[in-house]
Amino acid sequence: MKIGFIGLGNMGAGMSLNLIKAGHDLVVYNRTRSRAQAMENLGAKVADTPSEATVGAEVLITMLADDRALQNVMFESGNAIESLSESATHISMSTISVDLSRRLAQSHAEKHQDYIAAPVFGRPDAAAAGKLFIVSAGPAELIEKYYSLFAAMGQRTFVVGTDAPAANLIKLSGNFLTSTVIESLAEGIALMRKAGVDPRKFMEVLTNSLYPAPAYKTYGAMIAADNFEPAGFKLPLGFKDNRLLLAAAEEASVPMPMASLMHDRFVAALAQGLEDADWSAVARVVFKDAGL
């Protein structure tokens, strides 16, 4: 397939490379051009503008950091929605707000274009390995049509319905649950440290018994070692997702006290200068509260 791919950050670079390996024809765009040029050596064509990446594309895939970046590409200076053909499909794989996903669905429908929301679970190493978990929502026939694209990027694709924003809400809620895992691990490890128990032994017991899930293993090891760099998912991005989750909860009149707690943890972590650290560095706020 001829694919326009916009957004070659830590996640998008691995995802686009896997599409190239699967034999697809990619035209890529990234605001930092050097990232796009690196993909050129691997077989992609480099576009000078977002609009150029969409011309003639059957599918446009976007993997951008936040609402602001995606709005700029699609509606503002990039104006990619105007250059996307009527027969094309936009697959938005970014973690964005429910509101923006609704706007995209409506705007594409007005232009007789198709739209699928397909945010992902997984860190950059999973993106590079083609092992992401993809949550898709949109017209069932389109998801089936482009299933080979999802298979090239992920180990499993979940189809959650025809209403695209549902996928975005699931993604935000999943990230919320991961943030509460981080908080719980940080509190437990703070207790171990103050009591003189080796936190690594604590995590060895937990991850080989009741909690063998990757989130516990990955973040437990980082928190036990008090080492949050290099960042797989930077703290400001976690904070962004937390704000989007709280906005969706407010719209639905659902109180989420743990999400509010995490909001304050993120603010405190940023105030302590941890903006370049992994989002699990909120553990340092917990440690500080415990006098560590």
C-alpha positions as CSV (number, residue, x, y, z in Angstrom):
1,M,0.0,0.0,0.0
2,K,1.0,3.6,-0.5
3,I,1.2,5.1,3.0
4,G,1.8,8.6,4.3
5,F,3.4,8.4,7.7
6,I,3.6,11.6,9.9
7,G,5.5,11.5,13.2
8,L,8.8,9.7,13.5
9,G,9.5,10.0,17.2
10,N,10.5,7.2,19.6
11,M,7.4,5.3,18.7
12,G,6.8,6.3,15.1
13,A,10.3,5.5,13.9
14,G,9.9,1.8,14.8
15,M,6.4,1.6,13.5
16,S,7.2,3.1,10.1
17,L,10.3,0.9,9.8
18,N,8.2,-2.2,10.3
19,L,5.8,-1.1,7.6
20,I,8.7,-0.7,5.2
21,K,9.9,-4.2,6.1
22,A,6.4,-5.5,5.4
23,G,6.8,-4.2,1.8
24,H,4.7,-1.0,2.0
25,D,5.6,2.2,0.1
26,L,6.0,5.0,2.6
27,V,6.2,8.8,2.3
28,V,7.3,10.1,5.7
29,Y,7.2,13.5,7.3
30,N,8.6,14.7,10.6
31,R,9.0,18.2,11.9
32,T,12.7,17.4,12.7
33,R,13.8,16.5,9.2
34,S,16.8,14.5,10.3
35,R,14.6,11.8,11.6
36,A,12.8,11.6,8.2
37,Q,16.1,11.5,6.4
38,A,17.2,8.5,8.5
39,M,14.1,6.7,7.1
40,E,15.0,7.6,3.6
41,N,18.1,5.4,3.8
42,L,15.8,2.5,4.6
43,G,13.5,3.0,1.6
44,A,11.0,5.7,2.5
45,K,10.5,8.9,0.5
46,V,10.8,12.1,2.5
47,A,8.1,14.8,2.3
48,D,8.8,18.5,2.9
49,T,5.3,19.2,4.4
50,P,2.5,17.2,6.0
51,S,0.4,17.8,2.9
52,E,3.0,16.4,0.6
53,A,3.0,13.2,2.7
54,T,-0.7,12.6,2.0
55,V,-0.8,13.2,-1.8
56,G,-1.7,10.0,-3.5
57,A,-1.7,8.0,-0.2
58,E,-4.3,5.3,0.3
59,V,-3.7,5.6,4.0
60,L,-2.4,8.3,6.2
61,I,-1.0,7.2,9.6
62,T,-0.2,9.8,12.3
63,M,1.8,9.1,15.4
64,L,2.3,12.5,17.1
65,A,2.9,13.6,20.7
66,D,-0.3,15.4,21.5
67,D,-3.5,17.1,20.4
68,R,-1.6,20.3,19.5
69,A,0.8,18.6,17.2
70,L,-2.0,16.6,15.5
71,Q,-4.3,19.6,15.1
72,N,-1.4,21.5,13.6
73,V,-0.7,18.8,11.0
74,M,-4.3,18.1,10.1
75,F,-6.1,21.4,10.3
76,E,-3.7,24.3,10.7
77,S,-0.3,25.0,9.0
78,G,0.0,21.4,7.8
79,N,-3.5,21.2,6.5
80,A,-3.1,17.6,5.6
81,I,-6.9,17.0,5.6
82,E,-7.2,19.1,2.5
83,S,-4.7,17.2,0.5
84,L,-5.9,13.7,1.6
85,S,-8.0,12.2,-1.2
86,E,-11.7,11.3,-0.8
87,S,-10.9,7.6,-1.1
88,A,-8.2,7.7,1.6
89,T,-8.3,6.6,5.3
90,H,-6.6,8.4,8.2
91,I,-5.5,6.0,10.9
92,S,-4.7,8.1,14.0
93,M,-2.4,6.1,16.3
94,S,-1.5,8.9,18.7
95,T,-2.7,9.2,22.3
96,I,-5.1,12.1,21.9
97,S,-8.2,13.5,23.6
98,V,-11.7,12.0,23.0
99,D,-12.8,15.5,21.8
100,L,-10.1,15.7,19.1
101,S,-10.9,12.1,18.0
102,R,-14.6,13.2,17.6
103,R,-13.6,16.3,15.6
104,L,-11.4,14.1,13.3
105,A,-14.2,11.6,12.7
106,Q,-16.6,14.4,11.8
107,S,-14.2,16.4,9.7
108,H,-13.1,13.3,7.6
109,A,-16.8,12.3,7.1
110,E,-17.5,15.8,5.8
111,K,-14.8,15.4,3.2
112,H,-15.8,11.8,2.3
113,Q,-12.7,10.4,3.9
114,D,-12.5,7.5,6.3
115,Y,-11.1,7.6,9.9
116,I,-9.9,4.9,12.3
117,A,-8.7,5.5,15.8
118,A,-5.9,3.0,16.6
119,P,-3.9,4.1,19.6
120,V,-1.3,1.7,21.0
121,F,0.0,0.2,24.2
122,G,3.7,-0.4,24.4
123,R,7.0,1.4,24.8
124,P,9.6,2.2,22.1
125,D,11.2,-1.2,22.3
126,A,7.9,-2.9,21.6
127,A,7.3,-0.5,18.6
128,A,10.7,-1.4,17.1
129,A,10.0,-5.1,17.6
130,G,6.5,-4.9,16.1
131,K,5.0,-6.0,19.4
132,L,2.6,-3.2,20.2
133,F,-1.0,-3.8,21.3
134,I,-3.3,-1.8,19.1
135,V,-6.8,-0.7,20.1
136,S,-8.9,0.1,17.0
137,A,-12.3,1.6,16.5
138,G,-14.0,2.6,13.3
139,P,-15.9,1.0,10.4
140,A,-15.4,-2.8,10.7
141,E,-14.8,-3.3,7.0
142,L,-12.0,-0.7,7.0
143,I,-10.3,-2.2,10.1
144,E,-10.4,-5.6,8.3
145,K,-9.0,-4.0,5.1
146,Y,-6.0,-2.5,6.9
147,Y,-5.4,-5.4,9.3
148,S,-2.1,-6.2,7.6
149,L,-0.8,-2.8,8.5
150,F,-1.7,-3.4,12.2
151,A,-0.1,-6.9,12.0
152,A,3.1,-5.4,10.8
153,M,3.3,-3.0,13.8
154,G,1.7,-5.0,16.6
155,Q,1.3,-8.4,18.1
156,R,-2.4,-8.1,18.6
157,T,-5.1,-5.7,17.4
158,F,-8.3,-5.3,19.5
159,V,-11.5,-4.1,17.7
160,V,-13.6,-2.2,20.2
161,G,-16.5,-0.9,18.1
162,T,-17.4,1.5,15.3
163,D,-17.3,4.7,17.3
164,A,-13.6,5.8,16.9
165,P,-13.3,7.9,20.1
166,A,-14.0,4.7,22.2
167,A,-10.5,3.5,21.3
168,N,-9.0,6.8,22.6
169,L,-10.9,6.5,25.8
170,I,-9.7,3.0,26.4
171,K,-6.1,4.1,25.7
172,L,-6.3,7.0,28.2
173,S,-7.9,4.7,30.8
174,G,-5.3,2.1,30.3
175,N,-2.5,4.7,30.8
176,F,-4.4,5.8,34.0
177,L,-4.3,2.3,35.3
178,T,-0.6,2.0,34.6
179,S,0.0,5.3,36.5
180,T,-1.7,3.8,39.5
181,V,0.5,0.8,39.3
182,I,3.5,3.1,39.3
183,E,2.2,4.9,42.3
184,S,1.5,1.7,44.2
185,L,4.9,0.3,43.4
186,A,6.5,3.5,44.6
187,E,4.7,3.5,47.9
188,G,5.5,-0.2,48.5
189,I,9.2,0.3,47.6
190,A,9.4,3.4,49.8
191,L,8.2,1.2,52.7
192,M,10.8,-1.5,51.9
193,R,13.6,1.1,51.8
194,K,12.6,2.7,55.1
195,A,12.3,-0.7,56.8
196,G,15.7,-1.8,55.5
197,V,14.3,-4.5,53.1
198,D,16.0,-4.8,49.7
199,P,13.5,-3.4,47.2
200,R,14.9,-5.7,44.5
201,K,14.0,-8.7,46.6
202,F,10.6,-7.3,47.1
203,M,10.1,-7.0,43.4
204,E,11.6,-10.5,42.7
205,V,8.9,-11.9,45.0
206,L,6.0,-9.9,43.5
207,T,6.9,-10.3,39.8
208,N,7.4,-14.1,40.1
209,S,4.2,-14.7,42.0
210,L,1.1,-12.5,42.1
211,Y,2.2,-9.7,39.6
212,P,4.1,-11.1,36.6
213,A,2.7,-8.5,34.2
214,P,5.2,-6.4,32.2
215,A,4.1,-3.2,33.8
216,Y,5.1,-4.5,37.2
217,K,8.4,-5.9,36.0
218,T,9.4,-2.9,33.9
219,Y,8.4,-0.1,36.3
220,G,9.2,-2.1,39.4
221,A,12.8,-2.5,38.3
222,M,13.1,1.2,37.5
223,I,11.6,2.3,40.8
224,A,13.6,-0.2,42.9
225,A,16.8,1.1,41.2
226,D,15.7,4.7,41.5
227,N,16.8,5.1,37.8
228,F,14.4,6.8,35.4
229,E,16.7,7.5,32.4
230,P,16.7,7.0,29.5
231,A,13.0,7.7,29.4
232,G,10.8,5.3,27.4
233,F,7.8,7.5,28.0
234,K,8.7,11.0,29.2
235,L,7.0,12.4,32.3
236,P,5.3,15.4,30.5
237,L,3.6,12.9,28.2
238,G,2.2,10.9,31.1
239,F,1.0,14.2,32.6
240,K,-0.7,15.1,29.3
241,D,-2.5,11.8,29.2
242,N,-3.6,12.2,32.8
243,R,-5.2,15.6,32.0
244,L,-7.0,14.2,29.0
245,L,-8.4,11.3,31.1
246,L,-9.6,13.8,33.8
247,A,-11.3,15.9,31.0
248,A,-13.1,12.8,29.7
249,A,-14.1,11.8,33.2
250,E,-15.5,15.3,34.0
251,E,-17.5,15.2,30.8
252,A,-19.0,11.9,31.8
253,S,-19.5,13.0,35.4
254,V,-17.3,10.2,36.7
255,P,-15.2,11.1,39.8
256,M,-11.7,9.6,39.6
257,P,-9.9,10.3,42.9
258,M,-6.8,8.3,41.9
259,A,-6.5,10.2,38.7
260,S,-6.6,13.5,40.7
261,L,-3.9,12.1,43.0
262,M,-1.7,11.3,40.0
263,H,-2.3,14.8,38.6
264,D,-0.7,16.2,41.7
265,R,2.1,13.7,41.6
266,F,2.9,14.8,38.0
267,V,2.8,18.4,38.9
268,A,5.2,17.8,41.9
269,A,7.6,15.8,39.7
270,L,7.7,18.5,37.1
271,A,8.3,21.1,39.9
272,Q,11.3,19.0,40.9
273,G,12.8,19.2,37.5
274,L,12.0,15.7,36.2
275,E,10.6,16.7,32.8
276,D,13.2,14.6,30.9
277,A,12.8,11.5,33.1
278,D,10.5,8.6,32.5
279,W,7.0,9.1,33.8
280,S,7.7,6.5,36.5
281,A,9.9,9.2,38.1
282,V,6.8,10.3,40.0
283,A,8.2,7.7,42.4
284,R,10.7,10.3,43.5
285,V,7.9,12.4,44.8
286,V,6.7,9.4,46.9
287,F,10.2,8.9,48.1
288,K,10.5,12.5,49.2
289,D,7.3,12.3,51.0
290,A,8.6,9.3,52.9
291,G,11.8,11.2,53.9
292,L,14.0,9.2,51.6
